[in-house]
Amino acid sequence: MRYYLTTPIYYVNSSPHIGHAYTTIAADALVRHHRQRGDETFFLTGTDENASKVYRVAEEEGVDPKTYVDEIVEQWRELPKRVGAEYDFFIRTTDEGHHRFVQDFLQRIYDSGDIYQDVYSGLYCVGCEEFKNEADLVNGLCPEHGTPPERIEETNYFFRLSAYQDRLLALYDEREDFVLPRFRYNEARSFIAGGLEDFSVSRAGQPWGVPIPWDPDQVTYVWVDALINYLSALTYARDGEDLRDRFWPTVRHLLGKDILRFHCVYWPALLLAAGYDVPRQLFVHGWLLLDDKKISKSVGNVIDPLDLADVYGVDAVRFWALRSVSFGQDGNASLEGLHERYERELGNDLGNLVSRTTAMVARYRDGQVAPGRRNEELAALLEQLRPKLIDRFDTWDLTAGLEDIWELVRWLNRYVESSAPWQLAKDEARADELDAVLYDLTDGLRAVTVALSPYLPETAPAILEALGQPVDLAFEGVAYGVTPETAGIAAAAPLFPRVDQPTAAA
């Protein structure tokens, strides 16, 4: 099996915040899980650099646009690393390989007769890089940026989106899982059914961007250029290889709800026009809200995920982001919530369980465990967890998947209390019982750790090492009785050291 997943490519004109990190973290967890299952994976992220606003800011600062984006792209390269995400390729829309592919893609549509020249007269929000109708505005302002759009009139090239209405409706009717969650599918299909208007694929009077191949005086409209990255990357991500045949049939796009129309309507139509298959699936997640407001620079409530990771660690930020809000929905998150989950769930539920288990194995059995009497309840719970997690990840339900695993963490904590190894250790006649309990705790923790590893990629290897186990994250390890006879287990250092909240929130 193959699994190709993309994040949206991020605008370079602002700094990364937790909203960007949220998408990247979720994508990374999905890819890691599929890799555990033995799938051949490809994970793409990157930056969108050909926007009008990039050109304007560079002009204002008196620098060449390419020089400008080369400097600021580094903080975007840093974002995945700092949230523990391992991508296969980081695309920049200023890459020569991307430019070549975009021109070929548009030429194919032009040659098929689905691009024509006309005059655009209307509103354009430079902040969104989007053409607007009056109905899109609130009191004459862009609802996203709170600024009035510019009125422009220019001769552009238009794509015949209207000609693809029936084909898009047929696509949606044939593939009811094409867009998830279901209410986003309904939103996209309703937009299509309401009638589609042709849209501009070019901009005039701006030298920054991908030149239109048949008219180099115009550049490709930035949203069209940006969407094509998902396909263009496969043609040059690996030297001398074209990965389209290998990965494009399995492509899945992960995106925020604010860019649904471009991805779920315009993009499949452009692909059909250029003679390519549409994506396998698109998942539209909601916003991670901070105090009931969308996290954005304009609102002034940006959280720098790099700062949070410095305070709490990468895995704590990943855990909080995917646990706080049901993935796919809008939801409210807070720094207080991060601190509480760090202490209560990571520190106490998981970290303390590892500390207690390793300390008891070291103290009562000189660091050794071996399989004993089979624990049927634990075996059954782990047996049920595997298919449950496969279903959760296949339906993008990352939050519920984390809760499924946490139920096992809680079970193991209850097992410690109910079995009371410290009491068993006082009675030599119950030595076999103590051996079995310590093995169950070690083995259960190992299995839970393997299941948790897509969410907590830094913590998982540390737990396995503390348990004296190889760092083997294959999904078959989410099972009972896999831990072999093991020696040398020592009391583990705290996985999640105490953090002072006022310092963290500052």
N, C-alpha and C positions, 0 to 999 in steps of 0.2 A: 504494500500500500504506500501511496505517496500523499503528502500533505503540504500544501503551499499556502502560507498565510501572510497577509499584508496588513500593516497599519496604514492610516492615511499618511501622506507626506506632509510634514509640518512647515508652516510659514516661518521663514527665517527672520522676519522683521520684528519679532518679539522674543522674549526670553522663555525658556521652557518652564512650565508650571505643573502643578500636580494633575491638572486635567490632561495634559499631554502624557504625563507619566502613567496615568490610569490606563489609557489605551495600550501603551507599550507593555506595561506589566501584564495585563490580561492576555495580550497576544503571546508573550513569552511563556506564560503558564500553559497555554493551549499547545504551543509547539513542543514544550518539554514533555508534556503528557503523551503526545503522539509519538515522540521519539522513544519514550519508555515502552510503548506498545510495539516498537520495532518498525514504525513507519519511517520512510525516507522523507525527511522534512526540509523545507526551504522557508526561511523567515526574512521578509523584506521590510525595511523601514527607510526613512530618508527625509530629504528636505525639498520644499517647493520654493524655487528661487527666482522665478521669472515674472514676478508680480510687478504691476505698475508702481506700487508704493515703494518697492525696493529701488526702482530706478529713480523715483522722486527723492527719496531720502539720500541716496548716494549723491545725486546732483546737489542737494542742499549742503551736503558735507564736503562737496568738492572732490569726490573720489570716483574712480571708475567703478561701475556697478559690480563687476567681477571681483575686484579687490575688496569691495565692501562685503560681499557675501562670503568670500573666502575667509574673512576674519571672523564673522559671526557664526559661521556654520560649525565651528569647533565646539561651542556650547551645546549644540544639538547632537553632535557625535558623542558627547560626554553623557547625555541623558540616558540612553539605554544602558551604558556601562554602570552608571551610578544607581540604577534600579535593578541591577542584576540580570538584564536582558542580553541574550546572546543572539545577535542577528547573523544571517548569512551574507547579506549585502546591504550596504547603506548607499542608496541612490541619491544623487543630486541632479536636479533637472537642468543644471548647467553642464552636465557631462556630455562630451561629444557623442558618445554612443546613444544617449537619450535623444539628442537633437536629430541625429540621422534617422532614428526609428520613427520619431514623431512625423518627420517630413514624409517618409515612406507611407506611414499610416494614413495621413491626410491625402496624399496623392492617390491612394487607392480609392478613397471615398470620392474624391474629385473626378477621377476617371470613370466612376460608376454613375456619375450624374447627380449625386446627392448633395453637392455643394454648388451654390450659385452666388452671384454678386448682387447686393442691394444696399440701400441706404438705411442705417440704423439711426433713429432719432428717439431719444428717451433718456431715462435716468440710469446712472451708474454709480454704485458705491465703491469707492477705491478701497475702503477698509475691507469689504467682503470680496472685492474683485468680482462683483456680480451685477448684472443688469437687473433693474428693479421695476416693478409696476407700482402704480399709486397704491394698490391694495396691499402691497407688501410693507408699506410705511406706517408708522404710528406718529400722528401729528406732523406728517411731512418729513419725519426723520427715520433713518435706518434703525430698526429695533435692536440690532446687535451693537451698533457703535454710537447711537444717539447723535449722529451727524446727518446733515442734509446731503442726499446724493447729488452728484454733478449732472447737469443736463448736457448731453453730448449729441452731436450729429456727425456721422462719418460714414463713408462708404466701406462696407465690410463684406466678408464672405459668410454666407449662412449655410447651416446644415439643415436638411429637410427632415427635421424631427417629426413633423406632422405625418410624414409618409410611413412612419414606423409605429403608429398608434395601435393598429390591429395586431401587428406581430408581437408587440410588447404585451398586450392584453392576453394573447394566446399563450405567450411564455408564462405569464403569471398564473393562468388557469391550468396549464399543464404541470407546473412545478410549484406546489403550494408551500414548499419549504425554501423557495428561492430567496426570500427575504425573511429574516427572523429578528425579533419576536413577531408573532402573528399580527399584532396591532400596527407594527411598522409596515408589514406587507400590505395591510389594508390601506394604510395611508398612501403608500406609493401607488398602489393599483387605482385608488380613487383619483389621484392626481392625473394618471394616464387617462382614465375613463372620462375625466372632465374636459379633455381636449388638449392636444399638444401644439405648441407654437414653435416654428423654426427658431433657431438661435444662432447668434454670431459665433463663428469659430476663429475670428481674427480681430486684431485691433490695428488701427492706422495711426501713423504719426508718432510711433514710439520705437526706437531702435533696439530695445532690450527685450529678448525673448527668442523663440524659435522662429526663424523666417518662414513664411508661407512659400512652399517650393515653387509654385507657379507665379508668385508675385512677391519677390523679396522685399518690397517696400512695406509690406505688412508683416506682423508677427502673430503667432498662434495665440488665441485667447488663453490666458493662463490656466483656466480650469480645464480646458481640453488637453492642453499640454500636460497638466498635472495628472489627470486620470490615466493617461497612456503609460505612465511610469510603471504600472503593475505588469505590463506586458513587455515594455522596452527593456526593463532590467534583466529579464531572462535571456536577452540576446547578447549581453556583454558582461554579466556578473562574473563569469568564469572565462578566463582567456581561452580563446579558440573553441568555445563550446556554445551551442545554442540550446538552451534548456526549455524552450517553449513546448516541444512535444512531450517532454518528460513531466513538466510541472503544471502547465497551463490548464489541462483538463481537471486538475484538482484544486484550482485556486479558490480561496475564500478571502473575502475582504472584511476587515473589522473597522468600523467607523462610528463616529458620533452622530447623533440625530440631526445636528445642524447642517450636515452635508448629505442628507438622505437623497434629495432630489437629483443632485449631480451623479451620485453613485447608482441609485436604483432605477433611474429613468434615462438620463442622458448617456451614461456609460454603456449599458447594454445596447442601446440603439446605435451608438458609434461603432461598437464591436461588430454588430450585425452588418452595418454598412460597409465596414472594411473587410468583411469575410472571415471574422474570427468567432469562435464559440464564446458565449456569454459565461460569466463566472459560475462556479458550482454553487456558491452561496454567498450571501451578504448578511452580516449580523450588525444591527444598529443598536449601540448601547446608549443609555441615557447620560445625563450629566451628573458628575460628582459635585453636589452642591455644598457650599460652605456657608453655614448659617442661613440656609434657604436661598442663597444667591448663587448663580452660576459663577464659577471661578474664572475670572478674566482680568486682563490688565486694565480695561476700561472701568470695571467696577472697583478696582483697587484692592481686591482681596486675594491677590495671587499668593499661593504658597510655593516656595521653592522646594521641590522634592529633594534636591541635593542637600539643602540644609536639614531637612527632616531625617534623611538617611544618615547624615553625620551625627545626629543626636541619638536616634533610636536604632540605627542599623538598617541596611537595605531590606532585610526580610520582614522587619516590623512594618515598614511602609507598604510593602507588597501585601502583607496579611491584612492590614487595616483597610487598604483600598478595595480589596476583593471581598472583605467580610462585612464592611460597614453598610454597603448598598447592594441590594439584590441586582446582580449583573443583568443589564438590559433596561432597568428602570432608572428614573431619576431618583436620587436619594440624598439625604443630608449627612454630611460627615463633619467632624469637628476635631480640633487638636486635642480637646479633652477626651474624645472617644479614642483617639490614637493612644493616648497615655493610659487610659483605662484598659484597653485591650492588651497593650504591651505588658502591663502589670498582672492583670487577672488571667488572661488566656495564655499568652506566650510565657510570661514569667512563672506563673503559678501552675496552671494546668499542664503545660508541656515541660517547661524548664525544670520545675520542681520534681516532676515525675522522673525525668532523666537523672537528676541529682540523687533522689532517694533510691532509685533502682540500682544505680551503679555503686552507691555507697553501701547498700545492703549486700550486694554481691561481693564487694571487696571485704566487708567486715565479717560476714557470716560464712562465706565460702572461699575466702582467699582469692577472690577475683575469677572464680570458675563457675561456669554453668554447663549443664548437659540436659538433653531431652529427658523428661520424666513421664509421669502419667499424663495422658492426653486431656487437654481441657476442651471438652466438646462445645461449650458455649462460646469460647473465644474463637475456636476453629470455625464455627458456623458464622459468627459475625464477620470474620475476615473473608470467608467464602462469599458472603452476600455483598461485601463492600466492592469487590472487583467489578462485577457487571454493573453495579450501581454507578460507580465512577465513570465507567466507559459511557454509559448513557448520559450522565451529567455533562461530560466534556463534548460528546457528540451533539448535544443540544445547547451548548454554550452556557450551561448553568453552573458557572464557576463558584458562585456563592453557596449554592446548595451542596456542591461537591465538597467544599471546605467544611460545611456543617456535618456532612456524612462522616468525614474523617474525624471531626472533633467529637462526635458521639463515641467513637472508639477511644479517644484520649480520655474522655470522662469515664468510660467504662473501666479503663485501666486504673484510673485514680480511685474509683470505688473499690476495685479489686484489691488494691493495696490495703485499704482500710478494713475490708471484710476479711481478708486472709491474715492480716496482722503478722507479717513475717517476724517482727521483733518478739512476738509471743512464741511463735513456732521455734525460734532459735533457742529458747530457754529449755526446750524439751527434746532430749536426744532421741526419744522414741518417735518423734515426728520429723526426723531428718529428711525422709523421702518427700514428705509433704512440703517442707521448706524448699527442697531442691526443685520441686515441680512449680511452686509459686514463683521463685526467682527466674526460672527458665521462661515461664509464661510472660512475666513482665518484660524480660529482655527480648523475647521473640515478638511479643505484641508491639513493643516500641519499635523494633526493627521494621516490622511490616507497616506500621503507621507512618514511619519516617519515609519509607519508599513512596507511599501514597501521597505524602505531603511535599515531596521534593519539587514538583513543578511550582508550588506556591512559595516554598522556602528553600531556594537552591543553595544558599550559603549554610544554613543551619543543618540541613539533612546530612551532608557528609560529616559534619562535626558530631552529630548524634551517633551515626554508624561507627565512627572511629571510637567514640567513648564506649560503645558497646562491644568493641573488639571485632567489628564486622567489616568486610571489604565494602568499598563504596560501589555497590552494584545496585543500580536504580531500575533495572528491568522490572516491568510491571508484574511479572510472574512472582516477584518477591512479596507482593501483597497477598500473603497466604500464611497459614499456620504451620509451625514446625520446620521452617527453612533454616533457622539458626543452628549451626553445628555445635558440637562440644567446643567450648571456648574458654581460654585462660587469659589471665593478664588484665582483667577489667579492673580499673581503678575508679575511685570516686571522682566524678566529673566536676570540672569548674562550672560555675553558673553560666548558662547559655545566654541569659538576658539580664545583665547586671542592672541594678536599680538606677533609674534616671530621675533627676530632680525636675519636677514638672515646670516650675517657674522658669528655669533655664531653658527647658525645651520649648516653651511657648514664646520665649522672648524673640 
